[in-house]
C-alpha cells in the first residue's frame, strides 16, 4: 500500500480531493483541465491529488474504486464524500461546497 499517500491525507489540515484515474480512461482525460482549474481556485482551502489506479491498484482496492474517474474527498485521512464520472467544474464546486469553501 502507498503509505506516502495515506500519510499525506492523514496529516493535512485542509480537505484533500483525490482523483482516481487511468491513462486509458477518456473521461479521466476530460477531467484533467477541470481539476487543474479547481486546484487553482481552491489553493489554500484544499489540495487536489491524482492517483493513477493502474499504478496504485492497492489504493484503488482499499478505497473500493469501481469506476473511473472517481473523486474522493478526505478530511483528516477519512473519506467524507465521493463522486464518479466526468462532471463540469460548476457541478463539482456545488458537490463539494459543504467541505470546501
C-alpha positions, -999 to +999 in steps of 0.1 A: +000+000+000+012+035-007+019+047+028+030+081+015-005+088+002-021+076+034+003+097+055-004+127+033-042+126+036-040+119+073-017+148+081-034+176+061-054+202+080-074+210+048-095+187+026-077+166+001-096+157-031-081+125-047-087+119-084-086+082-091-079+079-128-061+059-155-043+068-187-066+048-209-098+065-195-113+091-218-135+107-192-104+109-169-085+129-196-115+152-199-114+159-162-078+169-161-083+206-171-114+208-148-093+195-118-065+219-127-089+248-126-103+237-092-069+232-078-060+268-086-094+281-073-092+261-041-055+269-034-051+274+003-085+258+010-080+222-003-055+202-023-062+181-054-040+150-059-041+124-087-039+087-081-033+065-111-054+034-104-032+013-128+000+022-110-016+022-075-040-008-076-038-014-039-051+022-032-079+017-057-088-015-040-086-001-005-109+027-014-132+005-034-128+024-067-151+006-091-153+032-119-131+059-133-128+087-128-138+087-091-131+117-069-128+110-032-127+139-006-107+132+025-107+152+058-082+141+084-075+109+064-111+098+064-133+097+033-162+122+037-176+122+001-171+108-034-184+112-069-178+091-100-178+101-136-169+132-156-185+165-144-181+201-152-163+224-127-196+241-116-211+207-107-180+197-087-180+231-069-216+225-059-209+189-049-181+197-026-193+232-014-201+219+021-165+209+027-145+233+005-154+270+008 
